[in-house]
Amino acid sequence: MGRLSSMPAATKSRAKQKESARKPSSESQYFSRAVSKALEVLELLQTDRAPLALNEVARRIQVSKTSTFRLLRTLEAAGCVASSSRGQYSLAAGIHSVAPTQYVARLLRAGAPRLQELSRDLHETVSLAALFENRVEVIDVNESPQTIRMSNVVGHIVPPNVSSLGKAITAFQPEERREKLLRSFGIYRFTEHTITDRAALDREFAEVRLRKFALDREEPVCDGYCFGVPIFGDTGEAMAAVSLSLPKARLRDAEHERAIVAALRCSAEQIAGDLKRA
């Protein structure tokens, strides 16, 4: 998703905000590991969206069962986590907006250097988007250095039926979550190439799942092509995606397309690996 542009890249203030978000909190002498792990628990419970046992939470956040139990009981007392009679834990109602913060910060730290490499090597606009509760939102952009380019904007909510970023993430969600994303944004026509027929859109999502990348050919904007590759979480769902956008005139042939997809896949795998190690 993007637009043809010859405007300069993002403002200095936004760049400073992004740079601040990328700095690891552990660099500070005031860093609290307990708070960090508590946020990680919230992120985990939101990502899974299914109750988890104490042992599973401890394994996933790499903390002892005793420490994990303390974290869960503290979060439960604060009204952030609920426990069942079977000893399983899930998010309490009303805190869904808290959990993504930790993940997005980690995603920015892992993704920023990969986007810089892609932009430097391919000389086109590359973007990183994340899945939120009811939308797919762009969180980082490296603009092409070329005068005529496809442009994108941090904070832009991408259409799940149109953009390669939106399709790459939406296609790998459970049916209920996929429906929620489509209903939240709506299915709108942007160009004559936009897919608005629901049966055709379902076939498109199935194709994305099969080939493990998405593309749009002038679907959101005329004369623009975009390729998107999902970034998978531990559950196998796409929690983010990375894309490359370019003017139609600069896409040379099928071999060029394959090279773009290969580069995006490599970056997506590296980002996923960095997130697991974070």
N, C-alpha and C positions, 0 to 999 in steps of 0.2 A: 504494500500500500504506500502510495506517495504521490507526488505531483512533480511535473517538470518545472525546473526552477533554475534561475541564474543568480539567485540571491545569496549573500554570504551565509556562513554557518551560524550556529547558536550564539547567543549573547554571552558576554563575559560572566554576568551574574549567574546564568544557568550553568555555565561551565564550572564555576566555583562550587555551586550546590552539588553537582555531580561528583566533583573531586572530593568534597567533604564526605559524601556518602560512601565513596570507595575506600576511605582510609580505615584499616582494621581497628576496631575499638581496643584490641589488646595492646596497642601501642601506648595507651594512656596508663599512667600510674594509678588511675582511679578505676580501672576496669574491674568489674565484678563478674567473676566466672559463674556464680550462682544465678545472677540475674540473666546472664547470657543463656545458660542452660534452661532456665525457666521459659524464656522466649522460644527456645528451640523446641521445648515440649509443646507449647501452644501451636507452633508452626507444624509440628509433626501430626498432632491431633487434627488440625484443619486439613492438612494434605491428605491424610488417610480417610477422613470422614467416616470412619468406622471405629467403634470402641476398641481400645487396645489394653492388653493385660500389662501388669507391672513389669514382668520379665521382658516383654517385647519393647516397651518404652525404654527400659534400661539399656537393652542391646542397641537400639537405634541411636540413642544419644551418647552411647559409650561412657556410661556412668554406672557405678555400683548400684545394686538394688536398694541398699539402705539409703543412699543419697537421693536416688530417684523417688523413693517413697516419700522422703521429706519434701521434695519439690512438688510432688503431686498433692500431698496433703495441704501444703501451703497454698497452692493454686486453688484447691477446692475450698479452703477456708475463705479465700479472697473472692470466691464466686466465679472464678474463671474456668474451673473444671468440675465435672460431675462424675461420680462413681456409681456403678451399678451393684446390685446384690451379688453379682458374679465376680466382683473384683476387677471390672474393666473400667477404663477411663475414657471420657469424651469431652469435647468442648461444651461448656455451659452456654445457654442461649444468650445472644446479645454481644458476644466478644469476637465475632468473626473479623472485624476490622483491625484487631490488634495483631493477629498472628502473621500476616504477610510482611510486616515491616522488617523483621529479621531476615526473612528469605530474600527480599528484594535487595537489601544491603549486601548480602553475600553474593547474590547473582550479579550485581553491579561490579563487585570486586573481581569476580571470576571472569565476567564477560568483557570488561573494558579493554584489557590488553589483547584479547582475541579479536575484537572489533577493529582495533587499531592495526593489527596485522593484516586482516582481510582488506581493509581500506587501502593500506599501503601496497599490498600485492596486486589487488584487482582494480584499483582506481575508480571504484564505484561506491555509491551510498550503501552503507550497511547499518542495520538496525537490530536492536534487541527488544523483545516484548515479553511481558510476564502475564500469567493468568491470575486474575483477581476473582473476587466472589462472583461477580456477574458480568465480567468484561475482560477483554484482552487489551492491554495498554502498553504503548511504547515507553521504555524506560531509559534507553540510550540510543544515540545516533552518531555515526561518523559520516559526515557528508563527503561526497565525491569531490576531489580537487578540480575536476573539470568544469568549465564554464557552464555548459549545458548538462544538467544532471537531474536525476530524480531526487526529490527532497522529502524529508520526513521531519517530525517534530516530537520531542519528548513530551509525554502526557497525552498524545493522540490515542483515542480509543478506536481500534481498528474493526471494521465490519467482519464478522465471522464467516460470511458467505462470499466475500469478495477478495480480501487481501491474502497474500501468501502467508503472512504471519498469523492472521486470524484462522485460516483454514488449517495450518500446520498444528495449531494448538487445539482447536475445536474438534477436529477429526478424531483425536485420541482421548476424548473424554467419554465417560459412561453416558448412556443415552439420556438420562435425566439431566445431567450437567450440560450436555450439548444442547438440549432443548431450552434450558434456561438461558444460555448464552445467545441463542438465536432470538428468543422472545425479548430479551433485555434490549438488544440493539435493534431488532427488526430486520426484515429481509427487503432491502431497497435496491433499485436499479440505478447504477451510476453511468454506465455506457451500454451500447448495444451488445457487448460481450458479457455483461454481468449475468450470473446464474441466479435466477429468482424462482424458478420452478422447483418445488420441494423434492420431487422424485429425482430430478436431475442433480440437485444439491446433495442428496443422500448418496447418489452414485459417485459424485465428486469426492465426498469424504471417504468412501470406500476405496477409491483409487489412491487417495493420499495415504491411507493406512497401508495399502499394498506396496507402494513404492517408497514410503517413508520420507517424502518431501512434498511440498505444495508449490504451485506456481499460479500466477495470474498473468494473463496475456491481455492487456488493455481492459481489464475488468473494472478497476476503480477509476482509471484515467486513460484517456486515449494516448497512444504512442509510448506507453510505459509497460515494461515487463518487470516481474519480481519473482524471486525464488526464495522459499522459506523452508527451513529444516527444524523439526522439533528438538527440544532439549528435554530428555525424559528424567523423571524422578524415580525414587525407589519403587513406587507402586506400578510403574510402567505407563503412567499417564504423562502427557506432555504438560509440564509446568511453565515452560517458556519456549521461545523460538528465536532463531537468528535468521536474518534475511539479507538479500542483496537486490537492489533495484537499479535499473539502468534504462536509458531511452531505447526504444525498439530499434532504432537505426544502428546502435552499437553492438547488438547481439549478432554475432557473425554466422554461426551455424550450429548444428547439433553437437559437435565436438566442444564448442565453446560452452554450451549449456551444461554438458556433462562435467566440464572442468569447474564451473561455478558451483554445481551441486556437490561435487567432491570436496571442494574447499569449505563449503558451509558445513558439510557433515563432519569434517575433521574438527572444525571449530566447535560445533555442538557437542561432540564427544569429549573434547578437552574441557569445555565448560562444565559438563556433567561430572567429569572426573574430579575437577577442582572443587565442585560443590560437595562432593562426598568426602573429600579430605579436609574441608574447611571446619 
